[in-house]
Structure formats: structure tokens, C-alpha cells
């Protein structure tokens, strides 16, 4: 399973399993991730289940890649 998603603007997402997403829900913001690099906030376990069953990924924000660290 894919564990990291990096969007075209270098934003990093940590991809979660269904069980991880359900555990994280209510503690941190969990997002449905789409192929066009958009996302939407998930508000229920049912949304997690539906999105994953449709072949989508869910994840939490990591942040932007900082190319200027060196």
C-alpha cells in the first residue's frame, strides 16, 4: 500500500489504512485524497469506508517539502 502521497505543489500526505484513519478521526483532521491532488475533510467513519471502497486514499497532512534546507 502507498504510504506517502506528494502532490504536484510538493505537499506531502501520510496515507492511512482504513483502521488507522478511523483511529485518527476526531484526534486529527483526516482527508479524502483525490487523483487531481485535491482533498476534502472527512467527518465520519462512513465517509472513510466509502472513499476507500471506491479506490481512494485517505490521509493526514505532513506539510510542504522544503527544498531550501541545504
RODO-2510 file (C-alpha; in nm, 4 decimals, decimal comma):
residues 70
     n   res          X          Y          Z
     1     x     0,0000     0,0000     0,0000
     2     x     0,1104     0,3508    -0,0795
     3     x     0,2093     0,5283     0,2454
     4     x     0,3001     0,8759     0,1177
     5     x     0,1404     1,0994    -0,1431
     6     x     0,3269     1,4028    -0,2757
     7     x     0,1206     1,6474    -0,4778
     8     x     0,2390     1,8500    -0,7760
     9     x     0,2979     2,1510    -0,5459
    10     x     0,5226     1,9360    -0,3183
    11     x     0,2710     1,8939    -0,0376
    12     x     0,3156     1,5656     0,1496
    13     x     0,0342     1,3474     0,2821
    14     x     0,0754     1,0433     0,5079
    15     x    -0,1625     0,7838     0,3649
    16     x    -0,3549     0,5815     0,6240
    17     x    -0,5179     0,2419     0,6239
    18     x    -0,8889     0,2297     0,6960
    19     x    -0,8237     0,1217     1,0553
    20     x    -0,5638     0,3964     1,1080
    21     x    -0,7979     0,6583     0,9621
    22     x    -1,0807     0,5532     1,1918
    23     x    -0,8495     0,5719     1,4944
    24     x    -0,7231     0,9163     1,3894
    25     x    -1,0699     1,0589     1,3220
    26     x    -1,1575     1,3067     1,5950
    27     x    -0,7942     1,3424     1,7029
    28     x    -0,6517     1,4963     1,3863
    29     x    -0,8036     1,6077     1,0577
    30     x    -0,8364     1,3163     0,8143
    31     x    -0,8800     1,3893     0,4442
    32     x    -1,0073     1,2058     0,1385
    33     x    -0,7316     1,2374    -0,1231
    34     x    -0,8132     1,2588    -0,4937
    35     x    -0,6145     1,1875    -0,8110
    36     x    -0,6258     1,5551    -0,9152
    37     x    -0,4350     1,6475    -0,5936
    38     x    -0,7447     1,7913    -0,4279
    39     x    -0,8724     1,6786    -0,0906
    40     x    -1,1792     1,7023     0,1294
    41     x    -1,2159     1,6828     0,5055
    42     x    -1,3654     1,3567     0,6297
    43     x    -1,6187     1,3871     0,9103
    44     x    -1,7343     1,0286     0,9693
    45     x    -1,6252     0,6670     0,9598
    46     x    -1,8828     0,6098     0,6855
    47     x    -1,7015     0,8628     0,4646
    48     x    -1,3724     0,6794     0,5226
    49     x    -1,5306     0,3464     0,4305
    50     x    -1,6996     0,4839     0,1186
    51     x    -1,3914     0,6623    -0,0120
    52     x    -1,1630     0,3619     0,0387
    53     x    -1,4191     0,1199    -0,1132
    54     x    -1,4238     0,3422    -0,4223
    55     x    -1,0471     0,3033    -0,4542
    56     x    -0,9460     0,6321    -0,2951
    57     x    -0,6804     0,7088    -0,0388
    58     x    -0,7256     0,8852     0,2931
    59     x    -0,4525     1,0649     0,4795
    60     x    -0,3275     1,3284     0,7175
    61     x    -0,1236     1,6375     0,6406
    62     x     0,2542     1,6274     0,6764
    63     x     0,3355     1,9592     0,5086
    64     x     0,5340     2,1057     0,2233
    65     x     0,8708     1,9693     0,1194
    66     x     1,1333     2,2326     0,1999
    67     x     1,3802     2,2268    -0,0900
    68     x     1,5861     2,5038     0,0731
    69     x     1,7143     2,3055     0,3724
    70     x     2,0613     2,2538     0,2238
***
